């Protein structure tokens, strides 16, 4: 009976170690007194204000902008001979590489730091962490053992508890359980002294894993129960999930499946809550990053304005000193006259272009609306005639025909409205992160009855984790127009599918592909030109001013994207939209 229990424990232990131990490892990495170190580098910056790249590196490092930190610190290393500041730059680079999970590069940067710098104990800790991430546990132990016997005043930037914890984890990984136990017990005592509830849960989990792997079930289970009881008293969702999951495994090993199921349900509940919390945090982080970028733009603009004002002031001063007042006044009025004339000419040209555009738009729209109204009038006459004769089949066809005409006219007017708002800069526009799959599902939902009626197959093959940066409402307008065109120019029993291709570092390729009538090369090139409007009409039920495609091109450009078309006559068309992956 004991053998079966041990076998069961080993099986369950494999599952729990995968999630629990890796989680503990990650949690053990960042218990650093970041605030103290940030204060020191700010003081160092105040004493070295002339080092522009060092200032940028410090700012990006504190803001956790790792890519920019790497660039600024490298520029600083290439332009300074100050060994003290170089140590900080190497540390910034090593830390940034570690955050980007480039551990070999991180280790190389940390090894370049002089051993006599005042934060070298922190460097030793980082080297231990990097080797722990690389699973080089023996090498990590050599670094941590350098820190274990330091006097208390040497723990300025690090916590003693993290040294004990990571030494215990390293020995645990190597299967050296007797060596691991005293370090993990010491870690538990340190955390208990500080009454850190979240730290205690993690500490108890570590020591419980150690005992569980040695089949010391009673000891292990008692620590799991302690961790669970603490997790119930705090508001940390991750700790609650951690404690409940461990208790579920414990009860399964006791063959108490009813209780295990209760703990499983509790663990899943906390996991769902944690996922929701993480989503909210991600949105908040994006909003914070956007606000920071906007503030940086304001600062840069203000600096540019001040610089421009200073140049202008100096220029005026030199002019007053070198030129006669009369000559200066005459030259000023002459330049102002030329400037005013240029502005008037430019405004006149712009007004002429706008009038020409307006006239052409009114001509095209009025012609198409008149055609659709006339078609509707003719169809209604036939409808009345068939109503008197009670010809139900003819009535059904005429009603469908009327619906198609009205839908076409409505789409034309809707595009006209959005085009007018875009031209007069009255449309609200906000670029945010969007999941393409759900936007396409919303747009396609309104067209499914039409596709079913025309026996057109539709597939949305966009991945649910494809995220682009665009304005939601304008993206929906683009998709509506392109999907409407795909349906309009598809034959019965045709097929429309939407999918993405991730072949570019900057853009997603969103492709709307149909098996419709296609177009020749001349038409394809004409559609891609920067022409204002391109009239096209296939039959009385299709209103085609080209306004919809022009609206799409304008909105794609405003979303910082691009439009491309691939088509073969009588085979089908691919409308390709390039949408940016990042802001």
C-alpha positions, 0 to 999 in steps of 0.5 A: 500500500505504501509503494502504491502511495509513493508511486502516486506521489511521484506521478503527481510530483512531476506535474506539480514541479513543472508549474510550482518550481518554475514559478518559485524560480521566477518569483525568487529573481527580483527581490532587489532593493531597486529603489536604493540603486535607482537613487544612487544612479540618479545621484551619479547622474546629477554629478555627471550632467554633461554625459548626454548618453549616460543621462538617456541610459539612466532614464530608459533603465528606470522606465524599463525601456530595455531596447532604448537602454541598450542603444543609449548605454552602447553610445555612452561606452563608445564616447566616454573614458570614465571607468566608473560610468562605464561600470554602470553602463555595462550593468544597464546592458547586462540587466536589459539583456537579462530582461530580454532573456538573452542570458549569455549576452547578459553574463558577458556584460556583467563580467566586464564590470570592475570588482572594485565598484561599490555595487559589485555585490549586486553584480555577483547576485546578477551573475548567480541569477543568470547562471540559474536561468541557464541551468548552470547550477554549480556555477551559480552556487559559486557566485551565491557562496561569495555573498552568504558570509558578508557582514550585514552592512554589505547587503545594501542593494540585495536581500540576504533571503534571496541568497539563501533561497537561490542556493537552496534551489540550486542544490535542489536542482542538482539533487543535493537535498541535504545541502539544499535543506538548511538554506531553504529553512534559513530562507523560511526563518528570514521571511517569517521574521519579516512577516512577509505573507507572500514570501512565506507562501513561496518559501513554504512551497519551496521547502515542501517541494524538497520534502515531497521529492524525498517522499517525506510526505508528512513534512511536505504536506504540513508546509503546503497546508501552511502556505494554503492557510496564509493564502486565504488571508491575503488578497494576492490572487497568484498566491491563492491559486498557488496554495489551492493547487498544491492542496488539490495535489495533496488530497489526490495523493490521499485519495480524497478526490472529493476534497481535491476537486473542491481545491481544483475548482478554487484554484481555477477560480483564482486563476481566472481572476488572475487572468482578468487582473493581468488583462486590466494591468496590460491595458493600464500599461499601454495607456501609461506608455502612450501618456509617456510618449505624448509627454516626451513629444511635448517636451521635444516640441518645447525644446525645439520651439525654445531653440527656434526662438533663440535662433530667431532672436539672435538673427534679429539682433544681428540684423539690427546691428548691420542693416539700416532701419529703412532698408530693413523695414523695406525688406520686411514688407517686401518679403511679407508681400511675397509670402502673402502672395504665395499663401493666396496662390496656394489657397486658390489652388487648393480651393480649385482642387476642392471645387473640382473634387466636389463637382465630380463627387456630386456628379457621380453620387447624383448619377448613381443615386438617380440610377438606383432610385429609378431602378427602385421606381421601376421595380416598385411598378412591377411589384404593384403589377405582380401584387395584383396578379398575386405572382408570389415568385415574382414578388419574392424576386422583386423584393430581393432586388429592391433590398439589394438596390436600397443596400447599395444606396445606403452603403453609398450614402454611408461612405459619403458621410464618412468621407465628408467627416474625414475630409473636414477632419471631424472624425474621431480617431484613436489608435489602440491595440486590437485583436483582428479575429474579433473585429472581423467576426463583428463585421462579417456577422452582418453580411452572413445572411447575404452570403448564405443567400448567394451560397457564398462560403466564408472563412475567418482564418485570422489567429485569435492572438494577432494584434495590430495597432489601428483605430477600431471604427475606421478599421471596421469601415475598411473591412465592411467596404472590402467585404461588401466588394468581395460579395458583390463581385463573387459568383454564386457558390463562390468562396471568401476567406480572410487571413493574415500573413506574419512575414514582416517585422513591422506589419501584419498582412490582412488578406481578403480573398475571393473567387469572384470575377477578378480584374485585368491588370489595367483595372488593378493599376488604376485602382491603386492610383491616387485618383480621387474617384473611379466610376464603375458599374456592372449592373443596375443593382451595383452602385459603384462610384469608387468612393468606398475604395478611396475611403478605404485608402484614406483610412488605411493611410491614416492608420499608418498602413498600406493597400495592395491588390492581387487579381486574376481575371475570372479567378478572383481577387486578393485585397491586402492591407498592411497594418502596423504591429506596434505604435 
